[in-house]
Amino acid sequence: MDSDLFRKAFSQGPVMMFVRENITGEWPVVEASCNVEALTGWPREAFLSGAVTHADLIHPDDLDRVRREEDAWKSNRSPTGINMKYRIVTRTGDVRHVSEFTRNVLSEDGGIQHLAGYVIDVTEHHESEEARRAAELAEKSKSEFLANMSHEIRTPMNGIIGMAELLTRSGLTDRQDSFAEIILRSGNALMTILNDILDFSKIAAGRLELHAEPFDLADAVDDVANIVAMDVAAKGLELNVRIDPALPTLFVGDGGRVRQIVTNLVGNAVKFTEAGHVFVNVGGTVTVDGMAMLDIRVEDTGIGIPRDKLAHVFEKFSQVDGSTTRQYQGTGLGLSIVASLVDLMGGTIDLDSEAGRGSVFRVRLDLPIDSSEGRRQRAPVDVGGAHVVIVDDNETNRIILREQLGAWRFRCTEFASGDAVLAHLAGERGGAARTDMIILDYHMPGMNGAQALDAIRALPAHANTPILMLTSVDQLEGGDSFAALDIQGSMPKPARAGKLFELVVAALRDARAADAPGAAPALTAIAPPPTPPADDRAIDVLLAEDDAINRRYFTQIFDLAGWSYAIATNGRAAVDLWGRHRPRVICMDMSMPILNGIEATQRIRETEADGRIPTPIIGLSGHVQDADRAACLAAGMTDCLSKPVSQAALTDALAPWIEAERDGDRETRAAAG
């Protein structure tokens, strides 16, 4: 072997080369590159003289393993190489991680004559891998901690908020009711902070995923308006919402996150506006490739933001100044989360503001248009009296759900575990006791909600039973979203009454419509309490509204005013109930299934042509432009209000007609109208 040539070829490289020779069963180093000293601290001559051996370098804790691997490999008598990773101890005592690749060099008689190989210092790579694994472990621990904390916090908060909601409907004195309202508002404020922190943590960890599916943009924006309606009314503000009627109805995207963007922007605007208005304007353009460029603007007349602070508004934990934090509270995460969500969706957000002159936030998103089915209208199937099974290990939550569902005329059965409900369902005999729907808690000891769901679906009688999942965490333990489960819906705890009602009724309607596709739909569907009068006596207000949340909002206003009322969830039902109850005034939503507001009004006016005194009809619309208002009046409506409708505006519109009717002066009022 030309050792000089060997040394010249490899002495300058980063890889330490060596040759070990089989001398009477020993394997001393007989050749090595000059850079051996840079790695080990020992001069090349120390190895060639035998003063330092290969085994002397190997860390004591790795030596036995390396010898076993090497002996097993050498016994194969094959030129095939072996790769080993181990630690060495340098002359100065430092520990380095190395990777060795060695192969047999066979003699003519097939024996192993030499071992030739190289060693690479991989300490930095190993440390980076260790750091990566440590970071992954830390991230996993943080995620598990946040999930557990979410559950632990949401469970008592569910009791606080749920019981406070029940208290506000239990006939309290004014003073007690104000206390309950403070508890409810404070609980909701805490939940907002919790949700912000969890979302921020997911975004920071890169774990927030978007789920694309068809959603109704108008419904999403209207939901936001309903959420903030009470705060708007309490501050005496005007909330205006406009959605360009030329825009398509359905888009493909993460509707929940779009709703969150609008909610945070509108909530922020309401928080910092003491007088004036908040205006939500949704416009955009449709492109030829089936996409829409949405432009969502949220404008307010609030305190505004100084020009020198605009660049910091979207930063984490940012507030304009310390006094703002004290006066308006909040985490300073809301706008940061909005900016992150918009960025994840590939959109842009900008802000124009000036201290004392309000603010305008503008979000631009490109979303695909969903044109597969158009807007689906749910048939108004009667779901009253359905049997709902509640499965939750938390007793307080079971009480709240039982009270809420009972108030909506559902029959309830409760179980504290997945095993208990499975035993019940397996022994079910049908009939009146048959389970129509299951509300299942996800986070339960023993069998969690997902496991219970799989077991329930394995029962033939319940393969298609509607199931709603209540969650105190934001995703499944495997990291998937709840949308991946075979369920009809999910919602986080605390379960807000309006959203819970909407999900339960929607799932039951779909299930019953699927069971009897040829059956004629009932005229009315279940509505929140109180129920319409059973007899045909006169009432103050007939509310025709298909949206469950709007019904709850309007009926709370009627309750406060002391007005009696009946509820119709579609236009045909409104005509029927008008004929039975002779209401003093009608609130008529413009967009309803079967008959819309204009069609229902026209039928009522046709019937009144036989000499009846005209009933005042107040239209309710989310898009009252001049043309819309003219269509309402042309159909025979008395007036038309734009949603969202404040308590004051609704009361001012209805009270004169109700008072005139009670005073026996309907004819005069009708003539004046």
Order of alpha helices (4+ residues) and beta strands (2+ residues): alpha-beta-beta-alpha-alpha-alpha-alpha-beta-beta-beta-alpha-alpha-beta-alpha-beta-beta-alpha-beta-beta-alpha-alpha-beta-beta-beta-alpha-beta-alpha-beta-alpha-beta-beta-alpha-beta-alpha-beta-alpha-beta-alpha-beta-alpha-beta-alpha-alpha
